[in-house]
Amino acid sequence: MMPLCIILVLLSEICQVTAAVNITSGIIQDSGVIKAGVGENVTLKCACQDNAVTFLSWYQQSLGGKPQIISTRMKHKKEADMYPGYKERFQVSTQNKEGNNHLTITNLRPADSAIYYCGILEFNAIEFGQGAFLHVKTPTSNIQAVVHQPDFELLRPGDPLSLSCTVYAEPLCEGEQSLYWFRNGASQPTVMDPSGGQCTSLSSHVKNCTADLTLKSASSSDAGMYYCALASCGEITFGNGTRVEIVVSPLMLYFLSVALAVSIIILLVLAFSAYMLNKKLCSLCKGTVSHLTCSAASDTRSQDADMLHYAALSVKRNSERHGQDDNMDTDCVYSRVKSRKESCKT
């Protein structure tokens, strides 16, 4: 069983599928980084088919801010209740399916750049999806920034992940600069906590900010695009992103193939052995039952024979014929007496 345990552990680490749509607590929601321009329309999809869910809702959370509720809808109703501040350009649709809860935002504005969470109410508990970050790009910017980050990182399962980001910024406004890491396509929450990057002034107008992202042990669920972003002056500037891929070495693939083949052979041998053993036991059981039946029948006949009683009958002869019969052998006639069992049956 040891090879089988090893193969199951390794396959569970390698065969995890990552997708742009993440599933959390029964919620299927668009996730990752979604980019759109000012004035455009965008639809964020969300669905939940759990029958125990009673309410579906949407929340908006700006970077560094608190979640704000956008809408609430009972699952069996088509129309949602929109909260103040979101009634003009925000709309929730079901597309004729009560489990759908799609959010459409029209005429996008820079202030719409935020994290959007789809939430459900189930048994008095609120649960959220992974969240999607909507980045609204503006034609002009109040900040001149260049984000440098590596293009590609190739790792093996268990290797540490270390990403570094350097931002050269020339903000045209007063305010604090914050660095963030975003994950797109990884089966993890989309937005990570502020990286705690450090900024130093290179001149009176230019700042140099650096941020590091470190994971102790990478797994297949960590594969995806990682974006470093600078938030300043109410805007967000993204880098080109770093693609992280988790690959399995040829030696590990060979080991997995061998372990899988050995496990299959062992299972087949065990199944065949169990079949033969079961067949042998059935044969022994049938032979024992037949022997016991025959023995019981023989014992019954013996007991019936022992219960038979015999009696000798003597026949009186006339005296005148006594002389004639002297030379004849005496005849004994036995009469069979019914046993008690037969008497009872009669």
N, C-alpha and C positions, 0 to 999 in steps of 0.2 A: 504493500500500500504506500510505501514511502515515495516511489517514483510518481505515483498518481497525485499525491499531495503536492509534490514539487511542481509538477506541470500545471496544476490548478492555480497555485500561487503566482507562478510566472505569467500565465495567460491572463490572470486578472489584472496584472500590472500593465501588460502590453496591449491587450485588445480592448482598451477603453476608447470609445468613439467620441471625438470632439465635433461640435457643430456650432453654427452661428445662432441656433435657437436652443436655449437652455431650458431644462425642465426642473422645477423645484416645487415640491409639495403638491404635485398635480397641476401646477401652472405652466403653461407653454407660452413663453413670451419672447418677443424679439429682444436680442441682447447685443452687446458689443457697442461699437462706436458707429453712429448713423450720422452722416454728413448731408447737409442741405444748405441752400443759399437763402439769403434774405428775400422775402416775398414769395417763396415757394410753399407748397403744401406737402405734408408728410403724414403718413399713417403708421402708428405703432400697433402691432397686432398682439393680442392676448387671448387665450382660450383656456377653459377649464371645464372638463366633463364630469367632475366629481359630483355625484348626486347629493352629497351632504352639504355642499356649498350653498349658502343662502344669499350672500351679497358679493358683488364684484365692484372693485373701485380702482381709481388711478391716483398716483401721488407724484408730485414734482419736488425734486430736491436740487437746489442750486449748489455749486461747489462751495463748501464751507458753511452751508445753511442747513436749516431744518426742513424735514419733509412737509409739504403743503398738499392737502387733499384737493383733488380736481373734481372728481365725480364719484357718485355712489349709485349702484343699480341693483335692484332685486333680480335674482337670476331668471325668474319666470316673466319679468317685464321687459319690454323692448326699449322703453325710454329711461334715460338716466337723469338723476338730479345733479345739475352742474352748480358748483359753488361760485360765489362772487369772485370776480376777477378772471373767470374762465368761461363765461357764458357766451362771449362774443365770437371767439375764434376756435374754441375747443368743442368737439362733438364726439359722442360715443355711439357706435353702431354695433349691431349684432349680426347683420347679414342673414337674418331669419334663422339663426341658431342661438338658443338661449345660453349656451355655454361660451359664446364669443363675447369679447369685450374690447373692441378695437377703438383706439383713440386717434382722431384726426385733428391736426392743427393746421389751420389755414393762415396764409399771409405771415410767414415766419418772421420773427424779430430777433435781434441779437440776445435779448433778455430771455428768449426761449431756450437758450443753451443750458441744459440741466440734465439730471438723471431722472428718468421716468420709470416708476415701479408700478407693476400691476399687482393688486392685492385681492385677497379673498377672505371672506369671513366663514369659518367652519367651526362649529361647536364652541362659539364664543371666543375663538382665537383667530387673530389676524395673521396671515402669512403672505409673504411677498415673493415675487420672482427675482431673477438675478439682476434685473434692471438694465436699461439701455440708455447710453449717453447720447443725447442729441446735440450735435455741434452745428450751430448756425454760422456760416461763413459770411463775412462782410466784404464788400468790394474795396472799402478803405479801412485802414486800421489805425488805432491810436497808439500802437506799439510796434516798433521795429525789432523783430527777434529772429534769431537763427538757432534752430535746435539741431544739435549733432548727437547722433546715436548710431550704434552699429547696425548694419543692414541684416545680418544673419548670424544665428547662433545654432550650432549643431551639438547636441548633447546625447548622452546615453542615460538610461534610467538609473537614478541614484546619484548622478553627477550634480554638483552645486551649480546653481544658475546665478550669474552676476552680470547685471547690465548697468552701464554707466551712461549718463546723459549730461551734456554740457550745453548751456543756453547763453547766448550773447544777446542781451536785450538793451534797447534804448527806449524806455517808456516815455511817452509824451504827456504823462499825467502823474500826479502824486498818488502814491498808494503802495500797498505791499504786494510783492510778487510771490506767488505760490507755485510749487512744482507738483505735478501729479503723474502717476503711472496708470495707464488704461490698458485693459486686456480685451482683445477682440478675437473671438473664436475659441478661447480657452473655456473649459467647463468650470469656471470660477466666476465670482462676482466681477462685473465689468470694471468698476472703478475701485481702485485701491486707495488706502488712506494717504494723506499727504506724505510725500517721501521724506520730508524734513531736510530738503536740500539747503545748501548754504549759498548765499550770494555775496559777492565782494564787488566793490566799485573799482572799475578800471580807470574811469575818469569821472568827470562831473555828470556825465549823461549816460555812460555805458556801464552796464553791470554784467558780471560773469556769474552764472548760477550753475551749480552741479548737483546732481541727484543720482543716487545709487539704488538699485533694486537687487536684493539678494534672496535666493531661496536655497535652503540647506540641501534639499534632496529633490531633484526634479523627477516628475513622473509623466506618463503620456497625457494626463489631464492638464498639464501645464503648457502643452504645445499651443501655439497661436501667435497672433501679432501683438506686440507690446509697444504702446505709444507713450512717449514722454511729452508732456504738455506744460506750458507756462500760462498761468492765469494772472492777468494784470489788466488794470484799467477796464474791467468789466468784459474783457475778451479772453479768448483762449487761443494759444498758438501751438499747433501740433508739430511734432517731428514726422519724418517719413515712416517711422515704425521699424521695429526689429522683429524679424520672423524667427521664432524659436521652434525647432523641430527636435523631436525625441526619436532616435533611431535605435534599433537593436543590432548589435554586432553580429557578423556572420557566424562567429563561434557560438554565440547564444542561440541563434536560429538553429544551428546544427544540433546543439544540445537539446533544444526543445523538440526537434523532430525525432531524435533518438528516444527521448523520454516518452514522447507520445506513442511511438511505435511499441516500446516495451510495455507501456501501460495497457495498450490495446491487447497485446499478446497475453499478458497476465490475466486480464479480464476474460478473454476467450477461454484460456485454460481453466480458470476457476469455474466458469459457467459449464464447460464440458464435464469437469470433475463432479460438480453438483448434480448434473443430469444423470451421469452413470451411477453415482451413489444412490440417488433417489430411485432409479430403475432397479438396482440390486435390492434395496430395502423392500420395494413393492413385491418383487419376486419371492423374497423370503416370507413376507407376510402372507402371500397367497398359498405357499407351500405349507406353512404352519396351520392355516385355517383348514386346508384340505385334510391334513393329517389328523387334526383334532376332530374333524367331522367323522372320518372313518373310524377312529378309535372309539368315539362315542357310540356309533352304530354297533360296533362289535361288542362293546360292553353291554349294550342293551339286549342284544341277542343272547349273550351269556347269562345275564340275569334272568331272562325269560325262561331259558332252559333249566336254570337252577330251581326255578319256582314250579316246575312241573312235578306232579306226584303220580306215582305209579302204584297199582294195587294188583295183587295176584288173586285170581278167582279160582276157587276149587269147585269142581263139578261132581255132584254125587251120582253115583251109578246104581242101577238096580242090582240086587244080589244075584239074579239069575244070569245076568250078563257078565258077572264078575269073572267067571271062569273064562269066558271067551275073550275077555280083554286083558287077561294076565300077560299075554305075550306082547301086548301093545304098549308103546311108550306112553307115559302119562303126559297129557297135553295141558299146558298152562296158557291161559289166555289173560292177556294184560289189557286193562281198560285205561285209557288216558283220561286223566282228571284235569279239568280246566283249571288254569291258574286263577288267582284272585283278580288279576287285572282283566283277564278275559271274561270272568264272571261279572265283573262290574260293567264291562262294555255291553255284555248281553243284557 
